[in-house]
Amino acid sequence: MNSLKLESFLSSDTDWEKNQYKVLGGIKKYLNAFNKQKLYPALSELIELTGILEDIRNHKKLMKGSFPKQITEYDIKNKKIIYETIEKLSPDVEFLFDLIDWALPLLKNAIEEGIVLYEYVEKNLRIENVGVVPLYKNEGYFLIPDNTSETVQVHRFECSLFESGKEPFRALKTRLIDAIEKVIVNTPETIKLDLIKRFKDLPNPATFFCVTDHDFPFTETLFPVAKRKLMGRVAEG
């Protein structure tokens, strides 16, 4: 989506109204996505951009040290601001910080709208067991209806635990293996039985089915939220 990028701020000239218009236009596109119940990538992009801008603002003191520095780029992977030492502080640096200070509350308000939508979607879908769930739940199948194509998508999932620093994190990987026509005979139970016959390496798979009465956009909303909810279900004792 990328309605707003970091470069929109770093490459800004000092025309205040022009920059306001550009930022407001970008935010409006994200809000329009939320109004259409499309969560991603809008919400994740807003959160990432806001975090970067807050990081830049928090490093403002570095810009006023004895060795003036100009921001040249942001290393997203390492979350590090890249500076270039200059002989004289660029006159538009303070303008950059003013623009960031003005934009951050607007971005945070947009994020709040996205979070409200996320919570609504999460509340209005549930993850049900298909048959008896085995003790080992870290690998299995996830069935999720796609109303656009009138199919039930069958994903194979694998949940793994890893550590980042001292904190443990869970990661859920999914792989689409089939899309089955949504007809009465293709119940979650019959789909599971067919999967057991087809894939012998999982004779007793943990299988879950996503249920919702709402027609949320599949790719942008239903699938990513359902995956996060599935990860919570798998992590349950």
MODELLER restraints for C-alpha pairs under 7 A, 6 or more apart:
rsr = mdl.restraints
at = mdl.atoms
rsr.add(forms.Gaussian(group=physical.xy_distance, feature=features.Distance(at['CA:1:A'], at['CA:41:A']), mean=6.40, stdev=0.5))
rsr.add(forms.Gaussian(group=physical.xy_distance, feature=features.Distance(at['CA:1:A'], at['CA:42:A']), mean=6.72, stdev=0.5))
rsr.add(forms.Gaussian(group=physical.xy_distance, feature=features.Distance(at['CA:2:A'], at['CA:45:A']), mean=6.93, stdev=0.5))
rsr.add(forms.Gaussian(group=physical.xy_distance, feature=features.Distance(at['CA:3:A'], at['CA:26:A']), mean=4.84, stdev=0.5))
rsr.add(forms.Gaussian(group=physical.xy_distance, feature=features.Distance(at['CA:3:A'], at['CA:29:A']), mean=6.53, stdev=0.5))
rsr.add(forms.Gaussian(group=physical.xy_distance, feature=features.Distance(at['CA:4:A'], at['CA:26:A']), mean=5.25, stdev=0.5))
rsr.add(forms.Gaussian(group=physical.xy_distance, feature=features.Distance(at['CA:6:A'], at['CA:49:A']), mean=6.66, stdev=0.5))
rsr.add(forms.Gaussian(group=physical.xy_distance, feature=features.Distance(at['CA:9:A'], at['CA:96:A']), mean=6.78, stdev=0.5))
rsr.add(forms.Gaussian(group=physical.xy_distance, feature=features.Distance(at['CA:12:A'], at['CA:19:A']), mean=6.84, stdev=0.5))
rsr.add(forms.Gaussian(group=physical.xy_distance, feature=features.Distance(at['CA:14:A'], at['CA:92:A']), mean=6.51, stdev=0.5))
rsr.add(forms.Gaussian(group=physical.xy_distance, feature=features.Distance(at['CA:14:A'], at['CA:95:A']), mean=6.61, stdev=0.5))
rsr.add(forms.Gaussian(group=physical.xy_distance, feature=features.Distance(at['CA:30:A'], at['CA:42:A']), mean=5.65, stdev=0.5))
rsr.add(forms.Gaussian(group=physical.xy_distance, feature=features.Distance(at['CA:31:A'], at['CA:110:A']), mean=6.60, stdev=0.5))
rsr.add(forms.Gaussian(group=physical.xy_distance, feature=features.Distance(at['CA:33:A'], at['CA:39:A']), mean=6.98, stdev=0.5))
rsr.add(forms.Gaussian(group=physical.xy_distance, feature=features.Distance(at['CA:34:A'], at['CA:114:A']), mean=6.27, stdev=0.5))
rsr.add(forms.Gaussian(group=physical.xy_distance, feature=features.Distance(at['CA:37:A'], at['CA:216:A']), mean=6.69, stdev=0.5))
rsr.add(forms.Gaussian(group=physical.xy_distance, feature=features.Distance(at['CA:37:A'], at['CA:217:A']), mean=6.89, stdev=0.5))
rsr.add(forms.Gaussian(group=physical.xy_distance, feature=features.Distance(at['CA:38:A'], at['CA:217:A']), mean=6.37, stdev=0.5))
rsr.add(forms.Gaussian(group=physical.xy_distance, feature=features.Distance(at['CA:38:A'], at['CA:220:A']), mean=5.18, stdev=0.5))
rsr.add(forms.Gaussian(group=physical.xy_distance, feature=features.Distance(at['CA:38:A'], at['CA:221:A']), mean=5.52, stdev=0.5))
rsr.add(forms.Gaussian(group=physical.xy_distance, feature=features.Distance(at['CA:39:A'], at['CA:114:A']), mean=6.64, stdev=0.5))
rsr.add(forms.Gaussian(group=physical.xy_distance, feature=features.Distance(at['CA:39:A'], at['CA:220:A']), mean=5.60, stdev=0.5))
rsr.add(forms.Gaussian(group=physical.xy_distance, feature=features.Distance(at['CA:39:A'], at['CA:221:A']), mean=5.18, stdev=0.5))
rsr.add(forms.Gaussian(group=physical.xy_distance, feature=features.Distance(at['CA:40:A'], at['CA:220:A']), mean=4.77, stdev=0.5))
rsr.add(forms.Gaussian(group=physical.xy_distance, feature=features.Distance(at['CA:40:A'], at['CA:221:A']), mean=6.31, stdev=0.5))
rsr.add(forms.Gaussian(group=physical.xy_distance, feature=features.Distance(at['CA:41:A'], at['CA:220:A']), mean=6.91, stdev=0.5))
rsr.add(forms.Gaussian(group=physical.xy_distance, feature=features.Distance(at['CA:43:A'], at['CA:111:A']), mean=6.45, stdev=0.5))
rsr.add(forms.Gaussian(group=physical.xy_distance, feature=features.Distance(at['CA:43:A'], at['CA:114:A']), mean=5.85, stdev=0.5))
rsr.add(forms.Gaussian(group=physical.xy_distance, feature=features.Distance(at['CA:46:A'], at['CA:107:A']), mean=6.88, stdev=0.5))
rsr.add(forms.Gaussian(group=physical.xy_distance, feature=features.Distance(at['CA:46:A'], at['CA:111:A']), mean=6.46, stdev=0.5))
rsr.add(forms.Gaussian(group=physical.xy_distance, feature=features.Distance(at['CA:47:A'], at['CA:111:A']), mean=6.78, stdev=0.5))
rsr.add(forms.Gaussian(group=physical.xy_distance, feature=features.Distance(at['CA:50:A'], at['CA:104:A']), mean=6.66, stdev=0.5))
rsr.add(forms.Gaussian(group=physical.xy_distance, feature=features.Distance(at['CA:50:A'], at['CA:107:A']), mean=6.63, stdev=0.5))
rsr.add(forms.Gaussian(group=physical.xy_distance, feature=features.Distance(at['CA:53:A'], at['CA:100:A']), mean=6.61, stdev=0.5))
rsr.add(forms.Gaussian(group=physical.xy_distance, feature=features.Distance(at['CA:57:A'], at['CA:97:A']), mean=6.70, stdev=0.5))
rsr.add(forms.Gaussian(group=physical.xy_distance, feature=features.Distance(at['CA:63:A'], at['CA:69:A']), mean=5.37, stdev=0.5))
rsr.add(forms.Gaussian(group=physical.xy_distance, feature=features.Distance(at['CA:67:A'], at['CA:85:A']), mean=6.67, stdev=0.5))
rsr.add(forms.Gaussian(group=physical.xy_distance, feature=features.Distance(at['CA:68:A'], at['CA:85:A']), mean=5.93, stdev=0.5))
rsr.add(forms.Gaussian(group=physical.xy_distance, feature=features.Distance(at['CA:68:A'], at['CA:86:A']), mean=5.86, stdev=0.5))
rsr.add(forms.Gaussian(group=physical.xy_distance, feature=features.Distance(at['CA:68:A'], at['CA:87:A']), mean=6.92, stdev=0.5))
rsr.add(forms.Gaussian(group=physical.xy_distance, feature=features.Distance(at['CA:68:A'], at['CA:88:A']), mean=6.50, stdev=0.5))
rsr.add(forms.Gaussian(group=physical.xy_distance, feature=features.Distance(at['CA:68:A'], at['CA:89:A']), mean=5.48, stdev=0.5))
rsr.add(forms.Gaussian(group=physical.xy_distance, feature=features.Distance(at['CA:69:A'], at['CA:83:A']), mean=5.84, stdev=0.5))
rsr.add(forms.Gaussian(group=physical.xy_distance, feature=features.Distance(at['CA:69:A'], at['CA:84:A']), mean=5.40, stdev=0.5))
rsr.add(forms.Gaussian(group=physical.xy_distance, feature=features.Distance(at['CA:69:A'], at['CA:85:A']), mean=4.42, stdev=0.5))
rsr.add(forms.Gaussian(group=physical.xy_distance, feature=features.Distance(at['CA:69:A'], at['CA:86:A']), mean=5.65, stdev=0.5))
rsr.add(forms.Gaussian(group=physical.xy_distance, feature=features.Distance(at['CA:69:A'], at['CA:89:A']), mean=6.72, stdev=0.5))
rsr.add(forms.Gaussian(group=physical.xy_distance, feature=features.Distance(at['CA:70:A'], at['CA:83:A']), mean=5.43, stdev=0.5))
rsr.add(forms.Gaussian(group=physical.xy_distance, feature=features.Distance(at['CA:70:A'], at['CA:84:A']), mean=5.19, stdev=0.5))
rsr.add(forms.Gaussian(group=physical.xy_distance, feature=features.Distance(at['CA:70:A'], at['CA:85:A']), mean=6.34, stdev=0.5))
rsr.add(forms.Gaussian(group=physical.xy_distance, feature=features.Distance(at['CA:70:A'], at['CA:86:A']), mean=6.69, stdev=0.5))
rsr.add(forms.Gaussian(group=physical.xy_distance, feature=features.Distance(at['CA:71:A'], at['CA:82:A']), mean=6.04, stdev=0.5))
rsr.add(forms.Gaussian(group=physical.xy_distance, feature=features.Distance(at['CA:71:A'], at['CA:83:A']), mean=4.58, stdev=0.5))
rsr.add(forms.Gaussian(group=physical.xy_distance, feature=features.Distance(at['CA:71:A'], at['CA:84:A']), mean=6.40, stdev=0.5))
rsr.add(forms.Gaussian(group=physical.xy_distance, feature=features.Distance(at['CA:72:A'], at['CA:82:A']), mean=5.79, stdev=0.5))
rsr.add(forms.Gaussian(group=physical.xy_distance, feature=features.Distance(at['CA:72:A'], at['CA:83:A']), mean=5.54, stdev=0.5))
rsr.add(forms.Gaussian(group=physical.xy_distance, feature=features.Distance(at['CA:72:A'], at['CA:84:A']), mean=6.40, stdev=0.5))
rsr.add(forms.Gaussian(group=physical.xy_distance, feature=features.Distance(at['CA:73:A'], at['CA:81:A']), mean=6.39, stdev=0.5))
rsr.add(forms.Gaussian(group=physical.xy_distance, feature=features.Distance(at['CA:73:A'], at['CA:82:A']), mean=5.25, stdev=0.5))
rsr.add(forms.Gaussian(group=physical.xy_distance, feature=features.Distance(at['CA:74:A'], at['CA:80:A']), mean=5.93, stdev=0.5))
rsr.add(forms.Gaussian(group=physical.xy_distance, feature=features.Distance(at['CA:74:A'], at['CA:81:A']), mean=4.64, stdev=0.5))
rsr.add(forms.Gaussian(group=physical.xy_distance, feature=features.Distance(at['CA:74:A'], at['CA:82:A']), mean=5.70, stdev=0.5))
rsr.add(forms.Gaussian(group=physical.xy_distance, feature=features.Distance(at['CA:75:A'], at['CA:81:A']), mean=6.12, stdev=0.5))
rsr.add(forms.Gaussian(group=physical.xy_distance, feature=features.Distance(at['CA:75:A'], at['CA:82:A']), mean=6.91, stdev=0.5))
rsr.add(forms.Gaussian(group=physical.xy_distance, feature=features.Distance(at['CA:122:A'], at['CA:225:A']), mean=6.50, stdev=0.5))
rsr.add(forms.Gaussian(group=physical.xy_distance, feature=features.Distance(at['CA:124:A'], at['CA:212:A']), mean=6.12, stdev=0.5))
rsr.add(forms.Gaussian(group=physical.xy_distance, feature=features.Distance(at['CA:125:A'], at['CA:210:A']), mean=6.92, stdev=0.5))
rsr.add(forms.Gaussian(group=physical.xy_distance, feature=features.Distance(at['CA:125:A'], at['CA:211:A']), mean=5.62, stdev=0.5))
rsr.add(forms.Gaussian(group=physical.xy_distance, feature=features.Distance(at['CA:125:A'], at['CA:212:A']), mean=4.50, stdev=0.5))
rsr.add(forms.Gaussian(group=physical.xy_distance, feature=features.Distance(at['CA:126:A'], at['CA:210:A']), mean=5.86, stdev=0.5))
rsr.add(forms.Gaussian(group=physical.xy_distance, feature=features.Distance(at['CA:126:A'], at['CA:211:A']), mean=5.34, stdev=0.5))
rsr.add(forms.Gaussian(group=physical.xy_distance, feature=features.Distance(at['CA:126:A'], at['CA:212:A']), mean=6.57, stdev=0.5))
rsr.add(forms.Gaussian(group=physical.xy_distance, feature=features.Distance(at['CA:127:A'], at['CA:208:A']), mean=6.35, stdev=0.5))
rsr.add(forms.Gaussian(group=physical.xy_distance, feature=features.Distance(at['CA:127:A'], at['CA:209:A']), mean=5.64, stdev=0.5))
rsr.add(forms.Gaussian(group=physical.xy_distance, feature=features.Distance(at['CA:127:A'], at['CA:210:A']), mean=4.72, stdev=0.5))
rsr.add(forms.Gaussian(group=physical.xy_distance, feature=features.Distance(at['CA:127:A'], at['CA:211:A']), mean=6.29, stdev=0.5))
rsr.add(forms.Gaussian(group=physical.xy_distance, feature=features.Distance(at['CA:127:A'], at['CA:230:A']), mean=6.66, stdev=0.5))
rsr.add(forms.Gaussian(group=physical.xy_distance, feature=features.Distance(at['CA:128:A'], at['CA:208:A']), mean=5.54, stdev=0.5))
rsr.add(forms.Gaussian(group=physical.xy_distance, feature=features.Distance(at['CA:128:A'], at['CA:209:A']), mean=5.15, stdev=0.5))
rsr.add(forms.Gaussian(group=physical.xy_distance, feature=features.Distance(at['CA:128:A'], at['CA:210:A']), mean=6.37, stdev=0.5))
rsr.add(forms.Gaussian(group=physical.xy_distance, feature=features.Distance(at['CA:129:A'], at['CA:207:A']), mean=6.24, stdev=0.5))
rsr.add(forms.Gaussian(group=physical.xy_distance, feature=features.Distance(at['CA:129:A'], at['CA:208:A']), mean=4.72, stdev=0.5))
rsr.add(forms.Gaussian(group=physical.xy_distance, feature=features.Distance(at['CA:129:A'], at['CA:209:A']), mean=6.37, stdev=0.5))
rsr.add(forms.Gaussian(group=physical.xy_distance, feature=features.Distance(at['CA:130:A'], at['CA:188:A']), mean=6.42, stdev=0.5))
rsr.add(forms.Gaussian(group=physical.xy_distance, feature=features.Distance(at['CA:130:A'], at['CA:189:A']), mean=6.15, stdev=0.5))
rsr.add(forms.Gaussian(group=physical.xy_distance, feature=features.Distance(at['CA:130:A'], at['CA:207:A']), mean=5.37, stdev=0.5))
rsr.add(forms.Gaussian(group=physical.xy_distance, feature=features.Distance(at['CA:130:A'], at['CA:208:A']), mean=5.40, stdev=0.5))
rsr.add(forms.Gaussian(group=physical.xy_distance, feature=features.Distance(at['CA:130:A'], at['CA:209:A']), mean=6.52, stdev=0.5))
rsr.add(forms.Gaussian(group=physical.xy_distance, feature=features.Distance(at['CA:131:A'], at['CA:189:A']), mean=6.87, stdev=0.5))
rsr.add(forms.Gaussian(group=physical.xy_distance, feature=features.Distance(at['CA:133:A'], at['CA:206:A']), mean=5.15, stdev=0.5))
rsr.add(forms.Gaussian(group=physical.xy_distance, feature=features.Distance(at['CA:133:A'], at['CA:207:A']), mean=6.93, stdev=0.5))
rsr.add(forms.Gaussian(group=physical.xy_distance, feature=features.Distance(at['CA:134:A'], at['CA:206:A']), mean=5.98, stdev=0.5))
rsr.add(forms.Gaussian(group=physical.xy_distance, feature=features.Distance(at['CA:137:A'], at['CA:206:A']), mean=5.35, stdev=0.5))
rsr.add(forms.Gaussian(group=physical.xy_distance, feature=features.Distance(at['CA:137:A'], at['CA:234:A']), mean=5.90, stdev=0.5))
rsr.add(forms.Gaussian(group=physical.xy_distance, feature=features.Distance(at['CA:138:A'], at['CA:158:A']), mean=5.62, stdev=0.5))
rsr.add(forms.Gaussian(group=physical.xy_distance, feature=features.Distance(at['CA:138:A'], at['CA:159:A']), mean=4.84, stdev=0.5))
rsr.add(forms.Gaussian(group=physical.xy_distance, feature=features.Distance(at['CA:138:A'], at['CA:234:A']), mean=6.44, stdev=0.5))
rsr.add(forms.Gaussian(group=physical.xy_distance, feature=features.Distance(at['CA:139:A'], at['CA:157:A']), mean=5.59, stdev=0.5))
rsr.add(forms.Gaussian(group=physical.xy_distance, feature=features.Distance(at['CA:139:A'], at['CA:158:A']), mean=4.44, stdev=0.5))
rsr.add(forms.Gaussian(group=physical.xy_distance, feature=features.Distance(at['CA:139:A'], at['CA:159:A']), mean=6.32, stdev=0.5))
rsr.add(forms.Gaussian(group=physical.xy_distance, feature=features.Distance(at['CA:139:A'], at['CA:206:A']), mean=6.58, stdev=0.5))
rsr.add(forms.Gaussian(group=physical.xy_distance, feature=features.Distance(at['CA:140:A'], at['CA:156:A']), mean=5.76, stdev=0.5))
rsr.add(forms.Gaussian(group=physical.xy_distance, feature=features.Distance(at['CA:140:A'], at['CA:157:A']), mean=5.51, stdev=0.5))
rsr.add(forms.Gaussian(group=physical.xy_distance, feature=features.Distance(at['CA:140:A'], at['CA:158:A']), mean=6.77, stdev=0.5))
rsr.add(forms.Gaussian(group=physical.xy_distance, feature=features.Distance(at['CA:140:A'], at['CA:205:A']), mean=4.83, stdev=0.5))
rsr.add(forms.Gaussian(group=physical.xy_distance, feature=features.Distance(at['CA:140:A'], at['CA:206:A']), mean=4.66, stdev=0.5))
rsr.add(forms.Gaussian(group=physical.xy_distance, feature=features.Distance(at['CA:140:A'], at['CA:207:A']), mean=5.65, stdev=0.5))
rsr.add(forms.Gaussian(group=physical.xy_distance, feature=features.Distance(at['CA:141:A'], at['CA:154:A']), mean=6.77, stdev=0.5))
rsr.add(forms.Gaussian(group=physical.xy_distance, feature=features.Distance(at['CA:141:A'], at['CA:155:A']), mean=5.60, stdev=0.5))
rsr.add(forms.Gaussian(group=physical.xy_distance, feature=features.Distance(at['CA:141:A'], at['CA:156:A']), mean=4.49, stdev=0.5))
rsr.add(forms.Gaussian(group=physical.xy_distance, feature=features.Distance(at['CA:141:A'], at['CA:157:A']), mean=5.76, stdev=0.5))
rsr.add(forms.Gaussian(group=physical.xy_distance, feature=features.Distance(at['CA:141:A'], at['CA:205:A']), mean=6.92, stdev=0.5))
rsr.add(forms.Gaussian(group=physical.xy_distance, feature=features.Distance(at['CA:141:A'], at['CA:206:A']), mean=6.39, stdev=0.5))
rsr.add(forms.Gaussian(group=physical.xy_distance, feature=features.Distance(at['CA:141:A'], at['CA:207:A']), mean=4.71, stdev=0.5))
rsr.add(forms.Gaussian(group=physical.xy_distance, feature=features.Distance(at['CA:141:A'], at['CA:208:A']), mean=6.41, stdev=0.5))
rsr.add(forms.Gaussian(group=physical.xy_distance, feature=features.Distance(at['CA:142:A'], at['CA:154:A']), mean=5.90, stdev=0.5))
rsr.add(forms.Gaussian(group=physical.xy_distance, feature=features.Distance(at['CA:142:A'], at['CA:155:A']), mean=5.05, stdev=0.5))
rsr.add(forms.Gaussian(group=physical.xy_distance, feature=features.Distance(at['CA:142:A'], at['CA:156:A']), mean=6.20, stdev=0.5))
rsr.add(forms.Gaussian(group=physical.xy_distance, feature=features.Distance(at['CA:142:A'], at['CA:157:A']), mean=6.74, stdev=0.5))
rsr.add(forms.Gaussian(group=physical.xy_distance, feature=features.Distance(at['CA:142:A'], at['CA:207:A']), mean=5.84, stdev=0.5))
rsr.add(forms.Gaussian(group=physical.xy_distance, feature=features.Distance(at['CA:142:A'], at['CA:208:A']), mean=4.98, stdev=0.5))
rsr.add(forms.Gaussian(group=physical.xy_distance, feature=features.Distance(at['CA:142:A'], at['CA:209:A']), mean=5.92, stdev=0.5))
rsr.add(forms.Gaussian(group=physical.xy_distance, feature=features.Distance(at['CA:143:A'], at['CA:152:A']), mean=6.35, stdev=0.5))
rsr.add(forms.Gaussian(group=physical.xy_distance, feature=features.Distance(at['CA:143:A'], at['CA:153:A']), mean=5.73, stdev=0.5))
rsr.add(forms.Gaussian(group=physical.xy_distance, feature=features.Distance(at['CA:143:A'], at['CA:154:A']), mean=4.81, stdev=0.5))
rsr.add(forms.Gaussian(group=physical.xy_distance, feature=features.Distance(at['CA:143:A'], at['CA:155:A']), mean=6.37, stdev=0.5))
rsr.add(forms.Gaussian(group=physical.xy_distance, feature=features.Distance(at['CA:143:A'], at['CA:208:A']), mean=6.13, stdev=0.5))
rsr.add(forms.Gaussian(group=physical.xy_distance, feature=features.Distance(at['CA:143:A'], at['CA:209:A']), mean=4.65, stdev=0.5))
rsr.add(forms.Gaussian(group=physical.xy_distance, feature=features.Distance(at['CA:143:A'], at['CA:210:A']), mean=6.27, stdev=0.5))
rsr.add(forms.Gaussian(group=physical.xy_distance, feature=features.Distance(at['CA:144:A'], at['CA:152:A']), mean=5.52, stdev=0.5))
rsr.add(forms.Gaussian(group=physical.xy_distance, feature=features.Distance(at['CA:144:A'], at['CA:153:A']), mean=5.28, stdev=0.5))
rsr.add(forms.Gaussian(group=physical.xy_distance, feature=features.Distance(at['CA:144:A'], at['CA:154:A']), mean=6.72, stdev=0.5))
rsr.add(forms.Gaussian(group=physical.xy_distance, feature=features.Distance(at['CA:144:A'], at['CA:209:A']), mean=5.95, stdev=0.5))
rsr.add(forms.Gaussian(group=physical.xy_distance, feature=features.Distance(at['CA:144:A'], at['CA:210:A']), mean=5.02, stdev=0.5))
rsr.add(forms.Gaussian(group=physical.xy_distance, feature=features.Distance(at['CA:145:A'], at['CA:151:A']), mean=5.97, stdev=0.5))
rsr.add(forms.Gaussian(group=physical.xy_distance, feature=features.Distance(at['CA:145:A'], at['CA:152:A']), mean=4.20, stdev=0.5))
rsr.add(forms.Gaussian(group=physical.xy_distance, feature=features.Distance(at['CA:145:A'], at['CA:153:A']), mean=5.96, stdev=0.5))
rsr.add(forms.Gaussian(group=physical.xy_distance, feature=features.Distance(at['CA:146:A'], at['CA:152:A']), mean=5.79, stdev=0.5))
rsr.add(forms.Gaussian(group=physical.xy_distance, feature=features.Distance(at['CA:146:A'], at['CA:153:A']), mean=6.59, stdev=0.5))
rsr.add(forms.Gaussian(group=physical.xy_distance, feature=features.Distance(at['CA:146:A'], at['CA:218:A']), mean=6.19, stdev=0.5))
rsr.add(forms.Gaussian(group=physical.xy_distance, feature=features.Distance(at['CA:150:A'], at['CA:181:A']), mean=6.33, stdev=0.5))
rsr.add(forms.Gaussian(group=physical.xy_distance, feature=features.Distance(at['CA:150:A'], at['CA:182:A']), mean=5.60, stdev=0.5))
rsr.add(forms.Gaussian(group=physical.xy_distance, feature=features.Distance(at['CA:151:A'], at['CA:179:A']), mean=5.78, stdev=0.5))
rsr.add(forms.Gaussian(group=physical.xy_distance, feature=features.Distance(at['CA:151:A'], at['CA:180:A']), mean=5.19, stdev=0.5))
rsr.add(forms.Gaussian(group=physical.xy_distance, feature=features.Distance(at['CA:151:A'], at['CA:181:A']), mean=4.43, stdev=0.5))
rsr.add(forms.Gaussian(group=physical.xy_distance, feature=features.Distance(at['CA:151:A'], at['CA:182:A']), mean=4.77, stdev=0.5))
rsr.add(forms.Gaussian(group=physical.xy_distance, feature=features.Distance(at['CA:152:A'], at['CA:179:A']), mean=5.53, stdev=0.5))
rsr.add(forms.Gaussian(group=physical.xy_distance, feature=features.Distance(at['CA:152:A'], at['CA:180:A']), mean=5.09, stdev=0.5))
rsr.add(forms.Gaussian(group=physical.xy_distance, feature=features.Distance(at['CA:152:A'], at['CA:181:A']), mean=6.30, stdev=0.5))
rsr.add(forms.Gaussian(group=physical.xy_distance, feature=features.Distance(at['CA:152:A'], at['CA:182:A']), mean=5.95, stdev=0.5))
rsr.add(forms.Gaussian(group=physical.xy_distance, feature=features.Distance(at['CA:153:A'], at['CA:178:A']), mean=6.04, stdev=0.5))
rsr.add(forms.Gaussian(group=physical.xy_distance, feature=features.Distance(at['CA:153:A'], at['CA:179:A']), mean=4.43, stdev=0.5))
rsr.add(forms.Gaussian(group=physical.xy_distance, feature=features.Distance(at['CA:153:A'], at['CA:180:A']), mean=6.41, stdev=0.5))
rsr.add(forms.Gaussian(group=physical.xy_distance, feature=features.Distance(at['CA:154:A'], at['CA:176:A']), mean=5.94, stdev=0.5))
rsr.add(forms.Gaussian(group=physical.xy_distance, feature=features.Distance(at['CA:154:A'], at['CA:177:A']), mean=5.83, stdev=0.5))
rsr.add(forms.Gaussian(group=physical.xy_distance, feature=features.Distance(at['CA:154:A'], at['CA:178:A']), mean=5.08, stdev=0.5))
rsr.add(forms.Gaussian(group=physical.xy_distance, feature=features.Distance(at['CA:154:A'], at['CA:179:A']), mean=5.93, stdev=0.5))
rsr.add(forms.Gaussian(group=physical.xy_distance, feature=features.Distance(at['CA:155:A'], at['CA:174:A']), mean=5.91, stdev=0.5))
rsr.add(forms.Gaussian(group=physical.xy_distance, feature=features.Distance(at['CA:155:A'], at['CA:175:A']), mean=5.20, stdev=0.5))
rsr.add(forms.Gaussian(group=physical.xy_distance, feature=features.Distance(at['CA:155:A'], at['CA:176:A']), mean=4.32, stdev=0.5))
rsr.add(forms.Gaussian(group=physical.xy_distance, feature=features.Distance(at['CA:155:A'], at['CA:177:A']), mean=5.65, stdev=0.5))
rsr.add(forms.Gaussian(group=physical.xy_distance, feature=features.Distance(at['CA:156:A'], at['CA:174:A']), mean=5.50, stdev=0.5))
rsr.add(forms.Gaussian(group=physical.xy_distance, feature=features.Distance(at['CA:156:A'], at['CA:175:A']), mean=5.20, stdev=0.5))
rsr.add(forms.Gaussian(group=physical.xy_distance, feature=features.Distance(at['CA:156:A'], at['CA:176:A']), mean=6.41, stdev=0.5))
rsr.add(forms.Gaussian(group=physical.xy_distance, feature=features.Distance(at['CA:156:A'], at['CA:177:A']), mean=6.71, stdev=0.5))
rsr.add(forms.Gaussian(group=physical.xy_distance, feature=features.Distance(at['CA:157:A'], at['CA:172:A']), mean=6.78, stdev=0.5))
rsr.add(forms.Gaussian(group=physical.xy_distance, feature=features.Distance(at['CA:157:A'], at['CA:173:A']), mean=5.52, stdev=0.5))
rsr.add(forms.Gaussian(group=physical.xy_distance, feature=features.Distance(at['CA:157:A'], at['CA:174:A']), mean=4.32, stdev=0.5))
rsr.add(forms.Gaussian(group=physical.xy_distance, feature=features.Distance(at['CA:157:A'], at['CA:175:A']), mean=6.46, stdev=0.5))
rsr.add(forms.Gaussian(group=physical.xy_distance, feature=features.Distance(at['CA:158:A'], at['CA:172:A']), mean=5.76, stdev=0.5))
rsr.add(forms.Gaussian(group=physical.xy_distance, feature=features.Distance(at['CA:158:A'], at['CA:173:A']), mean=5.29, stdev=0.5))
rsr.add(forms.Gaussian(group=physical.xy_distance, feature=features.Distance(at['CA:158:A'], at['CA:174:A']), mean=6.55, stdev=0.5))
rsr.add(forms.Gaussian(group=physical.xy_distance, feature=features.Distance(at['CA:159:A'], at['CA:170:A']), mean=6.73, stdev=0.5))
rsr.add(forms.Gaussian(group=physical.xy_distance, feature=features.Distance(at['CA:159:A'], at['CA:171:A']), mean=5.65, stdev=0.5))
rsr.add(forms.Gaussian(group=physical.xy_distance, feature=features.Distance(at['CA:159:A'], at['CA:172:A']), mean=4.43, stdev=0.5))
rsr.add(forms.Gaussian(group=physical.xy_distance, feature=features.Distance(at['CA:159:A'], at['CA:173:A']), mean=6.38, stdev=0.5))
rsr.add(forms.Gaussian(group=physical.xy_distance, feature=features.Distance(at['CA:160:A'], at['CA:170:A']), mean=5.65, stdev=0.5))
rsr.add(forms.Gaussian(group=physical.xy_distance, feature=features.Distance(at['CA:160:A'], at['CA:171:A']), mean=5.38, stdev=0.5))
rsr.add(forms.Gaussian(group=physical.xy_distance, feature=features.Distance(at['CA:160:A'], at['CA:172:A']), mean=6.55, stdev=0.5))
rsr.add(forms.Gaussian(group=physical.xy_distance, feature=features.Distance(at['CA:161:A'], at['CA:168:A']), mean=6.75, stdev=0.5))
rsr.add(forms.Gaussian(group=physical.xy_distance, feature=features.Distance(at['CA:161:A'], at['CA:169:A']), mean=5.72, stdev=0.5))
rsr.add(forms.Gaussian(group=physical.xy_distance, feature=features.Distance(at['CA:161:A'], at['CA:170:A']), mean=4.56, stdev=0.5))
rsr.add(forms.Gaussian(group=physical.xy_distance, feature=features.Distance(at['CA:161:A'], at['CA:171:A']), mean=6.42, stdev=0.5))
rsr.add(forms.Gaussian(group=physical.xy_distance, feature=features.Distance(at['CA:162:A'], at['CA:168:A']), mean=5.65, stdev=0.5))
rsr.add(forms.Gaussian(group=physical.xy_distance, feature=features.Distance(at['CA:162:A'], at['CA:169:A']), mean=5.39, stdev=0.5))
rsr.add(forms.Gaussian(group=physical.xy_distance, feature=features.Distance(at['CA:162:A'], at['CA:170:A']), mean=6.31, stdev=0.5))
rsr.add(forms.Gaussian(group=physical.xy_distance, feature=features.Distance(at['CA:163:A'], at['CA:169:A']), mean=5.81, stdev=0.5))
rsr.add(forms.Gaussian(group=physical.xy_distance, feature=features.Distance(at['CA:172:A'], at['CA:231:A']), mean=6.42, stdev=0.5))
rsr.add(forms.Gaussian(group=physical.xy_distance, feature=features.Distance(at['CA:188:A'], at['CA:209:A']), mean=6.94, stdev=0.5))
rsr.add(forms.Gaussian(group=physical.xy_distance, feature=features.Distance(at['CA:196:A'], at['CA:202:A']), mean=6.61, stdev=0.5))
rsr.add(forms.Gaussian(group=physical.xy_distance, feature=features.Distance(at['CA:196:A'], at['CA:203:A']), mean=5.68, stdev=0.5))
rsr.add(forms.Gaussian(group=physical.xy_distance, feature=features.Distance(at['CA:210:A'], at['CA:226:A']), mean=6.94, stdev=0.5))
rsr.add(forms.Gaussian(group=physical.xy_distance, feature=features.Distance(at['CA:216:A'], at['CA:222:A']), mean=5.73, stdev=0.5))
